[in-house]
């Protein structure tokens, strides 16, 4: 097990709690102005059923239909984070490998379950892109994000599928895939990749982090193993109502529109950041998620100065494979980005003195 130099339990919400609650939030990767009114109404409409135990059959069937799968290939979870815990506890694995930099909860969950975790660190000089050959052949559990948090790299579906082997579980975290126009490179819905487990979250695009709803797509026997590890009634009635609503045709159309808007807003952010290249700021490109990863000297100082100027950004040094010179920035609307870029200019000017 590697010596731990990273706080695997640190997440973007820590930047906007307590004294950060009044800051403009570029630290958390939840789409702004969500949940929409129609979704809040659907959730509110479920409250009259709270006296009954949750019944997930309709939501499970809706998710299955959304991906063209039978219901026994779907498991609803209390957010994608619960799925990482279930995988760590339920699967009997000898050599789990996590591909970093990526969301740190999968490794944290595996460690908490008593596993020794190996890391594959993708390299900055390679654009943090996956080379399937770097993953140990004897790994029987491999975890990778696509698009990857925090690098915003979208790996080709073919490259990710190359990681599959008989006797290996391949976990692909697609929590941000619905923010990619056309969901290109998605593996959700595929049944031809052996050992494939795809995780999806409904909290990012729909602003439901406080409700906790996500799901697993996997072979029926894997779903059954994970379901046995769940507590009874793990997903609340309001969360089930949200799940059913968020895979409706109306919601899918809205998410598709939002993905194109995010892409345009991201291009605007990246173009603005490019103006700071003379100050040594570098953006990892091409970025494909609703966030970008940047590198600059003195990033820790700049981050603190941005807080003083009213803006919260995500520190990067808690991600294995990154250090103190990295920051992650959530994509926001043009007006918010404009204010942030002006604050960044002031922070960099102050740092250079």
MOVEN-V136486 format. One record per pair of residues at least 24 apart in sequence whose ideal C-beta (glycine too) atoms are under 10 Angstrom apart, sorted by the first residue. I is the first residue (numbers start at 1). J is the second residue. Records with the same first field share a line. If there is no record, write none. Layout:
I: J, J
This chain:
1: 107, 110, 111, 115, 116, 117, 118, 119
2: 107, 116, 117, 118, 119, 121, 320
4: 107, 108, 111, 320
5: 317, 318, 320, 323
6: 100, 101, 104, 107, 317, 318, 319, 320, 321, 322, 323
7: 104, 108, 315, 317, 318, 319
8: 103, 104, 105, 106, 107, 108, 109, 111, 112, 117, 318, 319, 320
9: 104, 105, 108, 318
10: 104, 314, 315, 317, 318, 319
11: 81, 103, 104, 105, 314, 318
12: 149, 150, 291, 312, 313, 314, 315, 318, 328, 330
13: 209, 312, 314
14: 312, 314, 315, 318
15: 303, 307, 311, 312, 313, 314, 315
16: 312, 314
17: 312
19: 307
20: 307, 311, 312
21: 312
22: 310, 312
23: 306, 307, 308, 309, 310, 311, 312, 313
24: 306, 309, 310, 311, 312, 313, 332, 336, 339, 340, 343
25: 311, 312, 313, 314, 330, 332, 336
26: 269, 291, 292, 306, 311, 312, 313, 314, 327, 328, 329, 330, 331, 332, 336, 337, 340
27: 291, 303, 311, 312, 313, 314, 315, 327, 328, 329, 330
28: 204, 209, 291, 312, 314, 330
29: 103, 149, 150, 152, 175, 176, 179, 201, 203, 204, 205, 209, 289, 290, 291, 314, 328, 329, 330, 331
30: 201, 203, 204, 205, 206, 207, 208, 209, 210, 290, 330
31: 178, 179, 203, 204, 205, 206, 207, 255, 258, 259, 261, 262, 290, 330, 331, 332
32: 207, 265, 290, 330, 331, 332, 333, 336
33: 207, 333
34: 203, 204, 205, 206, 207, 208, 209, 258
35: 202, 203, 205, 206, 207, 208, 210, 211, 242, 245, 246
36: 206, 207, 245, 251, 254, 258
38: 245, 248, 250, 251, 254
39: 202, 206, 207, 208, 211, 241, 242, 245, 246, 248, 250, 251, 254
40: 207, 242
41: 245
42: 238, 241, 242, 244, 245, 246, 248, 251
43: 208, 211, 237, 238, 239, 240, 241, 242, 245
44: 238, 241
45: 238, 241, 245
46: 236, 237, 238, 239, 240, 241, 242, 244, 245
47: 237, 238, 241
48: 237
49: 237, 238, 240, 241
50: 236, 237, 238
51: 237
52: 237
53: 232, 233, 237
54: 232, 233, 234, 235, 236, 237, 238, 239, 240, 241
55: 233, 237, 240
56: 233, 234, 235, 236, 237, 239, 240, 243, 244
57: 240
58: 240, 241, 243, 244
59: 213, 215, 235, 237, 239, 240, 241, 242, 243, 244, 245, 246, 247
60: 215, 235, 240, 243, 244
61: 244, 247
62: 240, 243, 244, 245, 246, 247, 248
63: 200, 202, 214, 215, 216, 217, 243, 244, 246, 247
64: 189, 215, 217, 247
65: 247
66: 188, 189, 200, 215, 243, 244, 246, 247, 248, 249, 251, 252
67: 186, 188, 189, 190, 191, 198, 200, 215, 217, 247
68: 188, 189, 190, 191
69: 188, 189, 190, 191, 217, 218
70: 191, 220
71: 220, 223
72: 218, 219, 220, 221, 223, 224, 227
73: 189, 191, 198, 216, 217, 218, 219, 220, 222, 223
74: 200, 215, 216, 217, 218, 220, 223
75: 197, 199, 214, 215, 216, 217, 218, 222, 223, 224, 225, 226, 227, 230, 234, 235
76: 202, 213, 214, 215, 216, 227, 230, 234, 235, 239, 240, 243
77: 199, 200, 201, 212, 213, 214, 215, 216, 226, 227, 230, 234, 235, 239, 243
78: 211, 212, 213, 214, 230, 231, 234, 235, 236, 239
79: 105, 175, 199, 201, 202, 203, 208, 209, 211, 212, 213, 214, 215, 235, 239
80: 105, 106, 173, 174, 175, 199, 200, 201, 202, 203, 204, 212, 213, 214, 215, 216
81: 105, 106, 108, 109, 175, 199, 201, 203, 212, 214
82: 109, 199, 212, 213, 214, 216, 226, 229, 230, 231, 234, 235
83: 109, 171, 173, 175, 197, 198, 199, 200, 201, 214, 215, 216, 218, 226, 230
84: 108, 109, 110, 112, 113, 143, 171, 173, 199
85: 109, 110, 112, 113, 226, 229, 230
86: 113, 216, 225, 226, 227, 228, 229, 230, 234
87: 113, 141, 143, 169, 171, 197, 199, 216, 218, 222, 225, 226, 229
88: 112, 113, 114, 115, 117, 141, 143, 229
89: 113, 114, 115, 225, 226, 229, 230
90: 222, 224, 225, 226, 227, 228, 229, 230
91: 115, 140, 141, 169, 171, 197, 222, 225, 226, 229
92: 140, 141, 225
93: 139, 140, 141, 142, 168, 169
94: 138, 139, 140, 141
95: 136, 138, 139, 140, 141, 142, 168
96: 139, 140, 141, 142, 143, 169, 171
97: 134, 135, 136, 138, 139, 140, 141, 142, 143, 144, 163, 168
98: 139, 141, 142, 143, 144, 145, 171, 320
99: 128, 130, 132, 134, 135, 139, 142, 143, 144, 145, 146, 148, 155, 160, 163, 320, 321
100: 128, 143, 144, 145, 148, 151, 319, 320, 321, 322
101: 128, 145, 148, 149, 150, 151, 153, 284, 293, 316, 318, 319, 320, 321, 322, 326, 328
102: 128, 143, 144, 145, 146, 148, 149, 150, 151, 153, 173, 319, 320, 321
103: 143, 145, 148, 149, 150, 173, 175, 176, 199, 319
104: 149, 150, 318, 319, 320
105: 143, 173
106: 141, 143, 144, 145, 171, 173, 199
107: 143, 320
109: 143
110: 141, 143
115: 141
117: 141, 143, 320
118: 142
119: 320, 321
120: 144, 320, 321
121: 320, 321, 322
122: 148, 151, 153, 155, 321
123: 321
124: 151, 282, 284, 293, 295, 321, 322, 326
126: 153
127: 151, 153, 284, 285, 286
128: 152, 153, 155, 284, 293, 321, 322
129: 153, 154, 155, 156, 159
130: 155, 156, 159, 160, 162, 163
131: 159, 162
132: 158, 159, 160, 161, 162, 163, 164
133: 162, 163
135: 162, 163, 165, 168, 170
137: 165, 168
138: 165, 167, 168
139: 163, 165, 168, 169, 170
140: 165, 167, 168, 169, 195
141: 168, 169, 170, 171, 195, 197
142: 168, 169, 170, 171, 172, 195
143: 169, 170, 171, 172, 173, 197, 199
144: 170, 171, 172, 173
145: 171, 172, 173, 174, 175, 176, 177, 199, 289
146: 172, 173, 174, 175, 176, 177, 180, 185, 186, 187, 198, 288, 289
147: 173, 174, 175, 176, 177, 179, 180, 185, 287, 288, 289, 290, 291
148: 173, 176, 284, 288, 289, 293
149: 173, 175, 176, 204, 289, 290, 291, 293, 314, 319, 328
150: 284, 289, 291, 292, 293, 314, 315, 316, 318, 319, 321, 322, 326, 327, 328, 329
151: 284, 287, 288, 289, 291, 292, 293, 316, 319, 321, 322, 326, 328
152: 176, 266, 270, 283, 284, 285, 286, 287, 288, 289, 290, 291, 292, 293, 328, 329, 331
153: 284, 285, 286, 287, 288, 289, 293
154: 180, 184, 185, 186, 286, 287, 288, 289
155: 185, 288
156: 184, 185
157: 184, 185, 186, 187, 190, 193
158: 185, 187
159: 185
160: 185, 186, 187, 193, 196
161: 187, 190, 192, 193, 194, 196
162: 193
163: 193, 195, 196
164: 190, 192, 193, 194, 195, 196
165: 194, 195
166: 194, 195
167: 194, 195
168: 194, 195, 196
169: 194, 195, 196, 197, 218, 219, 222
170: 194, 195, 196, 197, 198, 218
171: 195, 196, 197, 198, 199, 216, 218
172: 196, 197, 198, 199, 200, 217
173: 197, 198, 199, 200, 201
174: 198, 199, 200, 201, 217
175: 199, 200, 201, 202, 203, 204, 205, 214, 289
176: 200, 201, 204, 205, 259, 262, 288, 289, 290, 291
177: 201, 204, 205, 259, 288, 289
178: 202, 204, 205, 206, 246, 251, 252, 255, 256, 258, 259, 290
179: 204, 205, 255, 258, 259, 261, 262, 263, 266, 288, 289, 290, 291, 331
180: 259, 262, 263, 288, 289, 290
181: 256, 257, 258, 259, 260, 261, 262, 263, 288
182: 256, 259, 260
183: 252, 255, 256, 259
184: 288
185: 288
187: 217
188: 215, 217
189: 217
190: 217
191: 217, 218, 219
194: 219
195: 219, 222
196: 222
197: 222, 223, 226
200: 247
202: 239, 242, 243, 245, 246, 247, 251, 255
203: 239, 242, 246
204: 289, 290, 291
205: 246, 251, 254, 255, 258, 259, 262, 290
206: 242, 243, 245, 246, 251, 254, 255, 258
208: 238, 239, 242, 243, 246
211: 235, 236, 238, 239, 241, 242, 243
212: 236, 238, 239, 242
213: 238, 239, 240, 241, 242, 243, 246
214: 239, 243
215: 243, 247
258: 290
259: 290
261: 331, 333
262: 288, 289, 290, 291, 331, 332, 333
263: 287, 288, 290, 331
264: 331, 334
265: 290, 331, 332, 333, 334, 336, 337
266: 290, 291, 292, 329, 330, 331, 332, 337
267: 331
268: 331, 332, 333, 334, 337, 338, 341
269: 294, 329, 330, 331, 332, 334, 336, 337, 338, 340, 341
270: 294, 329, 331, 337
271: 337, 341
272: 334, 337, 338, 340, 341, 342, 344, 345
273: 329, 337, 340, 341, 344
275: 341, 344, 345
276: 341, 344, 345, 348
278: 348
279: 344, 345, 348, 349, 351, 352
280: 325, 348, 352
281: 327, 344, 348
282: 325, 326
283: 329
284: 326, 328
287: 329, 331
289: 328, 330, 331
290: 330, 331, 332
291: 328, 329, 330, 331, 332
292: 327, 328, 329, 330, 331
293: 319, 322, 326, 327, 328, 329
294: 325, 326, 327, 328, 329, 344
295: 322, 323, 325, 326, 327
296: 325, 326, 327, 344, 348, 351
297: 324, 325, 351
298: 324, 325, 347, 348, 351, 352
299: 323, 324, 325, 326, 327, 351
300: 324, 325, 326, 327
301: 347, 348, 350, 351
302: 327, 343, 344, 347, 348, 350, 351
303: 327, 347
304: 347, 351
305: 343, 344, 346, 347, 348, 349, 350, 351
306: 340, 343, 344, 346, 347, 348
307: 343, 347
308: 343, 346, 347, 350
309: 339, 340, 342, 343, 344, 346, 347, 350
310: 339, 340, 343
311: 336, 339, 340, 342, 343, 344, 347
313: 340, 343, 344
